[in-house]
Amino acid sequence: MLQHLHLLLFLTIPLIFTAQKPFVGSLEYNITTIDFVSKDTIDGKLFIYARDSLVRINYLFSNGKNQETIHHLKKQKLLSLIVIDGLYFAVQIKDTVSESTNYKYHKNKAKKTIAGLKCREANVEFPEGNTLIFYSKEIDAQYFVGLNNAPGLPTKGQFPTENGLMAFELQKIDHRLPPQGLFMPDKKYKVLSLEDFLQWSNKQ
């Protein structure tokens, strides 16, 4: 359980802020996670719903596991929605934007249209190595997770996780206003601080 918790926190904490216009709508990605330790490869979907500074991020994996978070970008706060043994928790976490890793981006000349967005290629330098991604300046990178200080919304590529990497590709963009209810946890969720949740999990 703790391994999945660490992956969840890695994926949700490092949100970043850039200068593009606020986005309202939803984004759908195909994703694949590769775990170098367990040798597991899991396909899934990533859905991002945004109303300016309110963002909900849903990971749906083919093995039945889900990860959901609700973010308030301006207040640098998020709720991780976690279900364990039929118990529902909304864990309060502060976005550590200033402490997140600052990857280096080197823009290339290659260009590509992905899901209707004009994208440009960049080489990204990680501590573990480097990789190529495509990004679009039409949407702010703050709505994506895991790539700090990107020059625009990452649309295709991969980035390292705790035990491997995650590959992603944007499939659809919907500019309709998402329902307000998506950005509030259901009443069945018990709201806890991160410290209280970790204390509870250590007792299990």
C-alpha positions in Angstrom: 0.0 0.0 0.0 2.8 2.4 0.9 4.5 1.9 -2.5 1.3 3.0 -4.3 1.0 5.9 -1.8 4.5 7.1 -2.7 3.7 6.9 -6.4 0.5 8.8 -5.9 2.3 11.6 -4.0 5.1 11.8 -6.7 2.5 12.1 -9.4 0.3 14.7 -7.7 2.6 17.0 -5.7 4.8 18.7 -8.3 2.4 21.1 -10.1 4.0 24.1 -11.8 3.0 27.5 -12.9 3.7 29.2 -16.2 2.4 32.2 -18.1 -0.2 30.8 -20.6 -3.9 31.7 -20.4 -6.1 29.8 -17.9 -7.7 26.7 -19.3 -11.4 25.6 -19.0 -12.4 22.2 -20.1 -11.0 18.7 -20.0 -8.0 16.7 -21.4 -7.8 13.0 -22.1 -4.5 11.1 -22.3 -3.5 7.6 -23.0 -0.8 6.6 -20.5 1.4 3.6 -19.8 3.4 3.0 -16.6 6.5 0.8 -16.6 7.9 -0.4 -13.3 11.5 -1.5 -13.6 11.4 -3.3 -10.3 8.3 -5.4 -10.7 8.6 -5.6 -14.5 4.9 -4.6 -14.7 3.6 -2.6 -17.6 0.1 -1.1 -17.1 -2.0 0.9 -19.6 -4.5 3.5 -18.5 -6.2 6.8 -19.0 -5.5 10.2 -17.6 -8.4 12.7 -17.4 -7.7 16.4 -16.4 -10.7 18.6 -15.7 -10.1 22.4 -15.2 -12.0 25.5 -14.3 -9.2 28.0 -14.3 -7.4 27.4 -11.0 -9.5 24.4 -10.0 -8.3 21.1 -11.4 -9.3 17.5 -10.9 -6.9 14.8 -12.1 -8.2 11.2 -12.5 -5.9 8.2 -13.4 -7.7 5.1 -14.5 -5.5 2.0 -14.8 -6.3 -1.3 -16.7 -5.6 -3.3 -13.5 -8.6 -1.6 -11.8 -6.6 0.9 -9.6 -7.5 4.6 -9.7 -5.9 7.7 -8.5 -7.9 11.0 -8.1 -6.8 14.4 -6.8 -8.5 17.8 -6.6 -6.2 20.8 -6.8 -6.6 24.5 -6.0 -3.7 26.0 -7.9 -3.8 29.5 -6.6 -3.9 28.4 -3.0 -1.3 25.6 -3.7 -3.5 23.0 -2.0 -4.7 19.6 -3.1 -6.9 16.8 -1.9 -5.8 13.2 -2.7 -8.9 11.0 -2.9 -7.9 7.6 -1.5 -10.0 4.4 -1.0 -8.5 1.7 1.2 -10.5 -1.4 2.3 -13.8 0.4 1.6 -12.8 3.5 3.6 -12.7 6.8 1.8 -10.2 9.5 2.6 -9.6 13.0 1.2 -6.0 13.8 2.3 -5.0 17.4 2.4 -1.6 18.2 0.9 0.3 21.4 0.2 1.7 21.7 -3.4 5.4 22.1 -2.9 5.9 24.1 -6.2 9.0 25.9 -5.1 10.6 22.6 -3.9 9.8 20.6 -7.0 12.5 19.4 -9.3 13.5 21.9 -12.0 14.1 19.9 -15.2 15.9 21.5 -18.1 14.3 21.8 -21.5 16.1 22.3 -24.8 13.7 23.1 -27.6 14.2 21.3 -30.9 13.0 22.3 -34.4 10.6 19.3 -34.8 6.9 20.2 -34.8 3.8 18.1 -34.7 0.0 18.4 -34.4 -1.4 16.4 -31.5 -5.1 16.3 -30.7 -5.5 19.5 -32.7 -2.8 21.4 -30.9 0.3 22.7 -32.6 3.2 21.2 -30.7 7.0 21.5 -30.6 9.6 19.0 -29.5 12.0 19.4 -26.6 14.7 17.4 -25.0 14.2 17.1 -21.3 17.2 16.6 -18.9 16.3 14.5 -15.8 18.8 13.5 -13.1 18.3 9.9 -14.4 19.0 10.9 -18.1 17.0 12.6 -20.8 14.0 12.1 -23.0 12.0 13.8 -25.8 8.6 15.3 -25.3 6.2 17.4 -27.4 4.4 20.4 -25.8 1.9 23.1 -26.8 2.1 26.7 -25.7 -1.7 27.0 -26.2 -2.3 25.6 -22.7 -0.5 26.2 -19.5 1.8 23.4 -18.2 0.4 23.8 -14.7 -2.5 21.5 -15.6 -0.2 18.6 -16.2 1.5 16.5 -13.5 5.1 15.4 -13.2 7.0 17.8 -15.6 8.2 20.9 -13.8 8.7 24.3 -15.6 7.7 22.9 -19.0 7.4 25.7 -21.6 3.8 24.5 -22.4 1.4 21.7 -21.9 3.1 18.3 -22.4 1.2 16.4 -25.0 3.4 13.4 -25.8 6.5 11.8 -24.3 7.5 10.2 -21.0 8.9 11.1 -17.6 10.5 9.1 -14.8 8.5 7.9 -11.8 9.8 6.4 -8.5 10.5 2.9 -9.9 10.2 3.4 -13.7 8.6 5.8 -16.1 5.2 6.9 -17.4 4.5 7.4 -21.1 1.7 9.7 -22.2 -0.1 11.0 -25.3 -2.9 13.5 -25.5 -6.0 12.2 -27.2 -8.8 14.7 -26.8 -9.6 18.2 -25.7 -13.0 19.4 -24.6 -13.6 23.1 -24.0 -16.9 22.6 -22.3 -17.1 23.8 -18.7 -16.8 20.8 -16.3 -19.5 20.5 -13.6 -18.6 22.3 -10.3 -19.3 19.1 -8.4 -16.1 17.5 -9.8 -14.0 19.8 -7.7 -15.5 18.9 -4.3 -15.1 15.6 -2.6 -18.2 13.5 -2.0 -19.6 13.4 1.5 -18.4 9.8 1.9 -14.8 11.0 2.1 -13.2 11.7 5.5 -11.0 14.8 5.2 -7.6 14.3 6.9 -4.3 16.1 7.0 -1.3 14.3 5.5 0.2 13.7 8.9 -3.0 12.2 10.3 -3.4 10.0 7.3 0.2 8.7 7.5 -0.3 8.0 11.2 -3.5 6.0 10.4 -1.8 4.1 7.6 1.2 3.2 9.8 -1.1 1.6 12.3 -2.7 -0.7 9.7 
